[in-house]
Amino acid sequence: MSADYPFASGPSVFRGIFIYSLLLAIGCTEIQPAPAQEHWVTTWGCGPQLTEPRNLPPALLANSTLRQFVHVTLGGKHVRVRFSNAYGTSPVAIQLAHVALADGSLGRGNIDPVTDKQLTFRGKPSTSILPGDVIFSDPLNYDLPALTNLAISIYFGDISATSINGHPGSRTTSFIIGSNVVAEASMSGAKKTEHWYIITGVDVLADDSSKAVVTIGDSITDGRGSTTDGNNRWPDGLAKRLATNASTTDVAVINMGIGGNGIFGGLGPAALKRFDQDVLEQSGVHWVIVFEGVNDIGGDRSGRIATNLIAAYTSIANQAQARGLRVYCATITPFGGSFYDRPAHEAEREAVNAWFRTNQVYDALIDFDAAVRDPVTLTNLSARYDSGDHLHLSPAGYQAMANCIDLKLFGP
């Protein structure tokens, strides 16, 4: 998938060049090729999967407006939005799509109408996304501040009621109304759901020094235990620290956590299978944080999971480094007292963490385990960082994870 042209799916780069030339020739003034000193950087993203039946929208999306909010990290003056039907089995018809800045706190569904702008697709307001395809909107002149809540409102035509590309663990409220209200300031009377559908990324056109870090993980990265509409997952905390640190203000954070995910299996595509799509194909990626494996350990009955995980971690690091990326490993946090707590599982966790702390494969270590464990009972989370299930962290725990990361890892 090319990250430099508006439609990511397609046979070659030449198709993208042709599209740009055609659009410019017919006078689509919003479409501008990136100057040589600029490039696209993903400022927000989520890991896509086929939505499970229990996480489907609470109302039909066909002939309805879906308004979703995302928390971008890096700002810019030009944006494009990525829409995915990668796991759908029928076309998705988008009749209209708009972006706008959120008006007030999240959870209300309101936008600032002054900031509302329409997206286009090859110069047209509508498009159809075929099964398996991923597309970008046309580049749009748009003043997007850093660390901002952006609304993406879509008025759908035909879309399957049961086969929908989505991200169940949004921890952010979305709104659905059975009519075209993409440009309306409020979503009064809308059905609400805490899931994202169809959208998978927002890119900004940034100067050449701007880069992104991708965090690939499971529900702990996805933010289970964080506050709905609060944007206080650990990648959010990292993004805020980077944005307010003078030498890292040009670093975006892309959260590719999927709840229930594993290196080898679990919910959604396994990390080994989704690594190319969810990490390597992000725009402007330069660093990767690998923090995954607790679900593999918790579900293991073979007694060999640590050995298998270490081999997989090595493969992941090699893939990233072969693409010129810097890749950091993160120790697996404690789960003593949780439903995963077994002596054999704890032994496997400790074996994996011991390898992380001594390996020569990764470019650096981030020791989440040391940052959030109980100082006396090392197999447990610190009580003040425990969400209550002894596996996932509270907002304070996620902030502690973000705080323990050395920002020098993201320097030039």
C-alpha atoms as one frame of an Amber mdcrd trajectory, in Angstrom:
protein
   0.000   0.000   0.000   1.451   3.336  -1.013   1.335   6.051   1.653   1.905
   8.918  -0.801  -1.232   8.958  -2.937  -4.903   9.447  -2.086  -6.023   5.932
  -2.976  -3.866   3.417  -1.156  -5.132   0.368  -3.015  -4.058   0.040  -6.626
  -1.614  -1.693  -8.896   1.233   0.795  -8.820   2.579   4.194  -7.943   1.890
   5.270 -11.536  -1.817   5.019 -10.904  -1.422   7.540  -8.074   0.526   9.918
 -10.304  -2.176   9.654 -12.960  -4.900  10.456 -10.419  -3.050  13.541  -9.216
  -2.498  14.778 -12.758  -6.141  14.217 -13.684  -7.490  15.966 -10.622  -5.248
  18.952 -11.083  -6.229  19.164 -14.742  -9.969  19.354 -13.906  -9.417  22.089
 -11.352  -9.700  20.358  -7.970  -7.983  23.120  -6.044  -7.902  21.200  -2.742
  -5.567  18.603  -4.270  -1.936  19.566  -4.025   1.072  17.272  -4.391   3.371
  17.240  -1.397   6.382  19.554  -1.726   9.708  17.732  -1.707  10.457  18.802
   1.883   7.147  17.473   3.227   5.624  14.046   3.615   2.530  12.386   5.030
   2.539  11.319   8.673  -0.250   9.396  10.376  -1.421  11.483  13.327  -4.132
   9.067  14.480  -4.878   5.452  13.700  -6.543   2.329  15.040  -6.134  -1.384
  14.402  -8.901  -2.661  12.103 -10.696  -5.983  12.355 -13.974  -7.609  11.387
 -16.500  -6.363  13.943 -17.871  -9.165  16.126 -21.700  -9.498  16.317 -21.833
  -8.096  19.850 -19.958  -4.970  18.739 -22.020  -4.131  15.657 -23.630  -0.659
  15.503 -26.782  -0.192  17.624 -28.588   1.214  14.570 -28.306   0.610  10.837
 -25.540   2.587   9.154 -27.190   2.426   5.718 -28.713   5.826   4.838 -27.530
   7.147   8.211 -24.932   9.589   9.500 -22.159   8.202  11.683 -20.154  10.822
  13.586 -16.929   9.583  15.167 -14.293  11.448  17.146 -10.552  10.802  17.121
  -7.757  12.399  19.136  -4.998  13.448  16.751  -1.427  13.847  17.981   0.549
  15.834  15.361  -0.972  18.939  13.794  -0.788  20.129  10.200  -2.266  22.315
   7.448  -3.346  19.503   5.116  -5.149  16.307   6.077  -6.453  13.122   4.529
  -8.584  10.399   6.114  -8.142   6.661   5.647 -11.267   4.529   5.236 -11.103
   0.744   5.324 -13.253  -2.110   4.126 -10.373  -4.543   4.586 -12.474  -7.080
   6.488 -15.867  -6.368   4.942 -17.523  -8.714   2.461 -19.669  -6.200   0.550
 -19.077  -2.663  -0.783 -19.356   0.368   1.509 -21.042   3.367  -0.123 -20.032
   6.756   1.271 -22.394   9.471   0.068 -20.763  12.331   1.986 -17.945  12.695
   4.498 -16.998  15.778   6.524 -14.366  16.685   9.111 -14.706  19.278  11.858
 -13.194  20.114  15.222 -15.105  18.963  18.281 -17.046  21.660  20.107 -16.618
  21.171  23.826 -16.054  17.927  25.669 -16.394  14.561  23.962 -19.453  12.460
  24.636 -21.886  15.110  23.382 -21.384  14.716  19.649 -21.070  18.437  18.934
 -18.841  20.075  16.326 -17.781  23.653  15.653 -19.597  24.365  12.335 -17.058
  27.036  11.382 -14.413  24.306  11.108 -16.589  21.894   9.105 -15.246  20.895
   5.672 -16.269  18.302   3.123 -13.933  15.527   2.052 -13.728  14.393  -1.541
 -12.650  11.208  -3.302 -10.980  11.701  -6.689 -12.663  15.071  -6.747 -16.143
  13.731  -6.008 -18.172  13.824  -2.765 -19.043  10.114  -2.842 -17.232   6.816
  -3.273 -17.692   3.086  -2.892 -15.091   1.005  -1.069 -14.879  -2.532  -2.405
 -14.381  -5.496  -0.056 -10.736  -5.742   0.948  -9.905  -2.186  -0.110  -8.440
   0.704   1.863  -8.689   4.254   0.475  -7.633   7.771   1.382  -9.731  10.858
   0.863  -8.228  13.559  -1.320  -5.795  15.852   0.526  -7.695  18.745   2.111
  -6.456  22.178   3.125  -7.294  22.138   6.831  -5.841  23.778   9.922  -5.550
  20.866  12.365  -3.963  21.670  15.734  -1.954  19.064  17.633  -3.645  17.079
  20.428  -7.098  17.935  19.075 -10.398  16.037  18.947 -11.434  15.741  15.295
 -14.928  14.670  14.207 -15.332  12.545  11.079 -18.979  12.456   9.959 -20.031
   9.979   7.254 -23.390   9.731   5.505 -23.610   6.195   4.167 -25.521   4.726
   1.285 -25.484   0.942   1.159 -23.418  -0.799   3.811 -23.710  -4.300   5.248
 -25.438  -4.617   8.607 -23.313  -7.586   9.681 -19.929  -7.439   7.904 -18.321
  -4.178   8.992 -14.682  -3.177   9.331 -14.284  -1.689  12.797 -12.371  -1.172
  16.002 -14.390  -2.280  19.054 -12.215  -0.687  21.762 -12.519   2.974  20.815
 -13.113   4.208  24.391 -14.708   7.128  22.558 -18.417   7.779  21.930 -19.745
   7.634  18.364 -23.177   8.842  17.211 -25.650   7.484  14.631 -28.731   9.230
  13.167 -30.915   7.824  10.360 -30.590  10.825   8.040 -28.018  13.150   6.463
 -26.718  15.436   9.241 -22.994  15.428   8.440 -22.709  19.216   8.762 -25.086
  19.701  11.711 -23.585  21.188  14.868 -25.220  18.638  17.196 -26.374  15.025
  17.080 -29.436  15.333  19.300 -31.377  12.080  19.523 -28.546   9.965  18.112
 -27.870   6.373  19.088 -24.547   6.102  20.881 -21.848   3.444  20.796 -18.262
   3.153  22.009 -16.824   1.747  18.784 -15.214   3.041  15.603 -16.297   1.837
  12.163 -14.710   2.170   8.694 -12.216   4.924   9.668  -8.686   3.712  10.410
  -6.395   6.709  10.118  -5.843  10.435   9.726  -2.684  11.744   8.032  -1.226
  15.242   8.070   1.228  16.739   5.614   4.244  17.589   7.759   7.811  18.711
   7.257  10.463  16.115   6.610  11.622  16.030  10.243   8.198  14.860  11.475
   7.860  11.136  12.148   5.562   8.682  13.901   5.893   6.002  16.546   3.545
   3.017  16.317   2.513   1.169  19.478   1.405  -2.375  18.681  -0.300  -4.247
  21.479  -3.437  -5.680  23.060  -6.140  -4.286  25.375  -3.580  -2.667  27.687
  -2.418  -0.535  24.759  -5.999  -0.191  23.487  -6.818   1.325  26.869  -9.155
  -0.996  28.748  -9.575   0.594  32.169  -9.094   4.114  30.809 -11.832   6.762
  30.854 -14.368   6.803  28.014 -13.827  10.023  26.029 -10.882  10.819  28.316
  -8.010   9.922  25.971  -5.895   8.707  28.888  -4.480   5.465  27.521  -0.701
   5.130  27.850  -0.087   6.043  24.151  -2.162   9.211  24.783   0.062  10.046
  27.733   3.140   9.478  25.601   1.727  11.734  22.855   1.161  14.559  25.334
   4.683  14.235  26.723   6.188  14.256  23.229   4.104  17.261  22.137   5.156
  19.328  25.149   8.844  18.392  24.992  10.812  20.892  22.889  12.856  18.315
  20.963   9.958  15.944  20.142   7.065  18.199  19.123   7.237  16.722  15.617
   6.533  13.125  16.726   3.104  11.532  16.182   1.803   8.511  18.104  -0.290
   5.822  16.390  -2.107   3.436  18.748  -2.395  -0.013  17.151  -3.653  -1.839
  20.213  -6.491  -4.346  19.751  -8.329  -5.714  22.770  -7.859  -9.472  23.190
  -5.102  -9.555  20.571  -2.057 -11.783  20.726   1.189 -12.408  18.907  -0.169
 -15.694  17.565  -3.959 -15.380  17.858  -6.689 -13.869  20.022  -9.228 -11.305
  18.851  -8.600  -9.573  15.562  -5.764 -10.566  13.242  -2.758 -11.909  15.152
   0.115  -9.446  15.583   2.382 -11.479  13.320  -0.212 -11.319  10.541  -1.132
  -7.660  10.934   2.362  -6.251  11.428   2.814  -5.175   7.803  -0.616  -3.513
   7.558  -0.852  -1.979  11.005   2.780  -0.958  11.503   4.950  -0.927   8.400
   2.302   0.677   6.166   1.584   3.648   8.444   2.617   6.975   6.947   5.863
   8.431   8.261   6.562   5.660  10.771  10.082   5.718  12.207   9.784   3.932
  15.575   7.852   0.895  16.824   7.044  -0.121  20.402   6.189  -3.827  20.716
   4.110  -4.484  23.840   2.190  -7.684  23.309   2.116 -11.273  24.531   0.143
 -11.334  27.779  -2.866 -12.961  26.080  -0.636 -15.590  24.501   0.822 -16.369
  27.922  -2.554 -16.296  29.671  -4.081 -18.752  27.227  -1.105 -21.114  27.008
  -1.198 -24.735  28.089   1.856 -25.974  26.221   4.555 -24.695  28.560   6.554
 -23.535  25.528   5.010 -20.136  24.920   8.013 -18.127  26.147  10.308 -19.822
  23.624   7.799 -19.286  20.827   7.226 -15.656  21.782  10.943 -14.882  21.841
  11.290 -16.297  18.326   8.340 -14.149  17.195   9.686 -11.014  18.894  12.992
 -11.569  17.111  11.216 -11.902  13.768   9.219  -8.706  14.378  12.357  -6.749
  15.255  14.132  -8.009  12.158  11.204  -6.994   9.932  11.118  -3.489  11.381
  14.853  -2.965  11.213  14.961  -4.217   7.626  12.692  -1.278   6.799  15.017
   1.170   8.549  12.850   1.527  11.660  13.996   1.642  15.257  12.134  -0.922
  17.325  11.728  -0.988  21.110  10.549  -3.903  23.235   8.403  -3.433  26.356
   8.257  -5.822  29.293   4.954  -7.550  30.031   3.191  -6.039  33.035   2.127
  -8.113  36.089  -1.139 -10.054  36.239  -0.989 -11.598  39.705  -4.510 -12.120
  41.085  -6.104 -11.923  37.620  -7.805 -14.690  35.634  -4.419 -15.329  33.975
  -2.661 -15.941  37.286  -1.060 -19.401  37.269   2.437 -20.358  38.425   3.305
 -21.605  34.925   2.043 -18.388  33.324   4.035 -16.248  35.733   7.162 -18.284
  34.964   6.629 -17.676  31.255   6.126 -13.929  31.815   9.342 -13.746  33.816
  11.232 -15.696  31.146  10.041 -13.330  28.413  10.885 -10.250  30.484  14.332
 -11.612  31.315  14.988 -11.977  27.580  13.696  -8.467  26.890  16.080  -7.043
  29.506  19.150  -8.792  28.109  18.536  -9.218  24.367  20.712  -7.612  21.707
  18.008  -7.678  19.019  15.895  -4.642  19.908  17.208  -1.101  19.790  16.081
  -0.307  23.351  13.992  -1.549  26.266  10.967   0.107  27.853  10.422  -1.465
  31.269   6.682  -1.155  31.900   6.835  -4.039  34.378   9.227  -2.184  36.678
   7.185   1.022  36.395   3.828  -0.359  37.553   4.461  -3.462  39.681   3.886
  -3.590  43.402   7.226  -2.872  45.135   6.755  -5.808  47.528   4.721  -8.373
  45.574   6.464  -8.088  42.219   3.992 -10.392  40.483   1.136  -7.916  41.064
   0.280  -4.470  39.796   0.658  -1.672  42.305  -2.754  -1.148  43.920  -2.878
   2.481  42.792  -2.327   1.436  39.188  -4.787  -1.485  39.142  -8.114  -0.971
  37.339  -9.631  -3.642  39.564  -9.193  -6.790  37.488  -5.457  -7.080  38.333
  -4.526  -7.154  34.627  -5.562  -3.842  33.072  -4.398  -0.541  34.437  -6.214
   2.506  35.737  -5.699   5.957  34.192  -3.021   6.567  36.834  -1.343   3.317
  35.812  -1.403   4.255  32.145   0.129   7.621  32.977   2.876   5.856  34.943
   3.599   3.741  31.868   3.798   6.834  29.671   5.999   8.600  32.209   8.580
   5.809  32.319   9.410   6.094  28.602  12.642   7.960  27.886  11.768  10.658
  25.338  15.374  10.593  24.108  14.383   7.393  22.281  12.517   9.621  19.821
  15.240  12.093  19.057  16.943  12.650  15.694
